[in-house]
Amino acid sequence: MADNRKKASMSQVLADIKPYITKKFMAVPCIKEQDIQAICQILLPRYKNVQLIAKGVFVPVSSLPQREPMKGVQTA
């Protein structure tokens, strides 16, 4: 079975979740906890490089910092 998902940019992810973002006067924009499941159902099947990380934040994998290789551990 082929993976038909595409890679997402941050702007695509933000456009998809914009209806779920709430902002009150002088407050940091946030997403309500009850909306996280709906957002998962929108983003995870659509994009192959989007992950759910701490506190319901979606970030394209390419935007995550690269890990430093551990010393003494060989990589494939």
C-alpha positions in Angstrom: 0.0 0.0 0.0 1.5 3.3 -1.1 1.8 6.3 1.2 -0.1 9.1 -0.5 0.7 11.7 2.2 2.7 14.7 1.2 5.3 16.7 3.1 3.9 19.7 4.9 5.3 23.2 5.4 4.7 25.1 8.6 2.4 27.5 6.7 0.2 24.5 5.5 -0.1 23.1 9.0 -1.0 26.6 10.4 -3.6 27.1 7.7 -5.2 23.7 8.5 -5.4 24.3 12.2 -6.3 28.1 12.1 -10.0 27.5 12.8 -9.0 25.7 16.0 -6.6 28.4 17.3 -8.1 30.8 19.9 -6.5 34.0 21.0 -7.8 36.2 23.8 -6.7 39.8 24.4 -3.0 39.9 25.3 -2.8 36.1 25.6 -0.7 33.5 23.8 -2.7 31.7 21.0 -3.8 28.2 22.1 -5.8 25.2 21.0 -8.5 23.8 23.3 -7.8 20.3 24.6 -11.1 18.9 23.1 -9.9 20.0 19.6 -6.7 18.0 19.6 -8.4 14.8 18.4 -10.0 16.6 15.5 -6.7 18.2 14.6 -5.0 14.8 14.7 -7.6 13.4 12.3 -7.0 16.3 9.9 -3.2 16.4 10.0 -1.8 13.0 10.6 -3.4 11.2 7.6 -2.6 14.1 5.3 1.1 14.8 6.0 3.9 12.3 6.4 6.3 14.7 8.1 4.0 15.9 10.9 4.1 14.5 14.4 2.2 15.1 17.6 4.7 16.2 20.2 4.4 17.6 23.8 1.2 19.4 24.7 -0.5 18.9 21.3 1.9 21.0 19.2 2.2 19.9 15.6 5.5 20.6 14.0 6.8 19.5 10.6 9.6 17.0 11.3 12.0 19.1 9.2 11.6 22.0 11.6 12.7 20.0 14.6 16.3 20.4 15.7 18.7 17.8 14.5 20.0 15.4 17.2 23.7 15.3 17.7 25.0 11.8 17.2 25.9 10.0 20.5 29.6 9.4 20.9 30.5 5.8 20.7 27.3 4.8 18.9 27.5 3.7 15.3 24.7 4.8 12.9 23.6 2.8 9.9 
